[in-house]
Amino acid sequence: MRGPYVCALVLLVLQLSGFCVAQFPRLCATSEALRTKECCPAWQGDGSACGAMSGRGFCAEVEVSEEPWGPQYPHRGIDDRERWPLAFFNRTCRCAGNYDGFNCGECRFGYRGPGCGEFRESVRPNILSLSVAEQQRFISYLNLAKNTVNPDYVITTGTRAEMGVDGENPMFSDVNTYDLFVWIHYYVSRDAFLGGPGNVWRDIDFAHESAAFLPWHRVFLLLWEHEIQKITGDFNFTIPYWDWRDAQACDVCTDALMGGRSSLNPNLISPASVFSSWKVICTQPEEYNTQETLCKANGEGPLLRNPGNHDPGRVTRLPTSADVDAVVGLTEYETDTLDRFANGSFRNALEGFANPETGMAITGQSTMHNSLHMFMNGSMSSVQGSANDPIFLLHHAFIDSIFERWLRTHTPPRTLYPRTNAPIGHNDGYYMVPFLSLYRNGDYFVTNKVLGYEYAYLMDPGQRFVQEFLTPYLQQAQNIWQWLLGAGILGALIATLVAAVVVVAIRRRKRSNRRKLQSIYGERQPLLNSSSEEGSASYQTTM
């Protein structure tokens, strides 16, 4: 864990560099940006909008998909998230090549370097395989994110209509980096306001219950991962996963990891865990609906978790290895209704609305992904507030790895992803709510190797050996190569100096011997094959 001064320096560098990833860019949370509907901030590297002068990107009209969405949401022009992001902006940065970010100041996933030309694959590890020091570093990073205001992004605390026709009343608020992503998960899944207290449409979710469930959460984790890298300065950081197959209990619910159970109140986290002091946000959807207001990311009480004390009728058991294998064996990504009632759909079975053994949709029970949320029996069990619990990250990293297994097993063409008539927000060409930069669902229906990361347990033995045994040493060598080079140069200089001293000493000795011979025998030429000359030549040759 880096010291506070280092973290402060990292934040200053980030503010100067204009790096970014998700939700409303601070530079676009202004009346002027809302009035013009343009979010094309300057890249600090050259001062031009979207880094246009450096060829990084340009400001362009947003082209949204016009393909119809399904019948689950019958309204039009009611919700700010429809045809994202047009309610707020119709011009944003369109980045070229490997550049990304709201001002094209970032690199695409998997790329790095000043010109974004270096592709590098990172590995997400099993959290239970990490050393104690690595586990503690992960926890400290989470806590740092919870206590660091995000320098690049803000959240909206009101609807676009509430901000005025010309944006004269911008409604945005600061948020810490961890809660930024909690809020994003709330915003993407919240109910739609239809006008009037409590008048909402509930059958709407831009990241769950249909095709975008897996691509959306994949991008969500990548962005979250990148934010942690930025605030810590540790660009080798990756999100660990929890392999919960065949688990009988919450293996990560210990004070050394994600927090044990409090002995005073089984619904609370143990006081010995740093997470016991965390305050949750966005956990009162009914109150927001009644007041017709958005979650404002204010603290709403402690993190709740009581694993195993859930409704056994809803979750009969945690998923097994056989369940995962059966789900991966389903060949169709989406089927028929393209929602939680779809039969034989890999996505629906993995999300947990179907029997994992048959793939047939079921009601009244939660399986696979959903079963873990319900099993935690607390903050993680409500969709809109579930990301408050840091176990959410470990869980969804493993869900993403199962998605990866399916992609590698079946190598589906992009045409297998629904192009039209999926529930709102889930069609191939729909931009993911509420990200800026803009990411289309179908673009992330690809193997994670294209995106620059891998899962430790999916690597072949040779790759795993290199990653676990050789890579750490190579990284250490890379970190200290300058020191080693300096030490080598210093050693060479010392050796040269010693050699010079020896040579001078030998020459002085020879001159001294000659003077002695001259004083005894008079002026004479030295012997060509004298023993002293042979010794000197031999010694010097050895040197």
Secondary structure by P-SEA (a helix, b strand, c coil): cccaaaaaaaaaaaaaacccccccccccccaaaaaaccccccccccccccccccccbbbbcbbbbcccccccccccccccccccccccccbbbbcccccccccccccccccccccccbbbbbbbcccccccaaaaaaaaaaaaaaaccccccccccccccccccccccbbbbbbbcaaaaaaaaaaaabbbbbccccccccccccccccccaaaaaaaaaaaaaaaaaaaaaccccbbbbbbccccccccccccccccccccccccccccccccccccccccccaaaaaaacccccccccccccccccccccccccccccaaaaaaaaaccccccccccccccccaaaaaaccccccccccccccccaaaaaaaaaccccccccccccccaaaaaaaaaaaaaaaaaaacccccccccccccccccccccccccccccccccccccccccccccccccccaaaaaaacccaaaaaaaaaaaaaaaaaaaaaaaaaaaaaaaaaaaaaaaaaaaaaaaaaaccccccccccaaaaaaaaaaaac
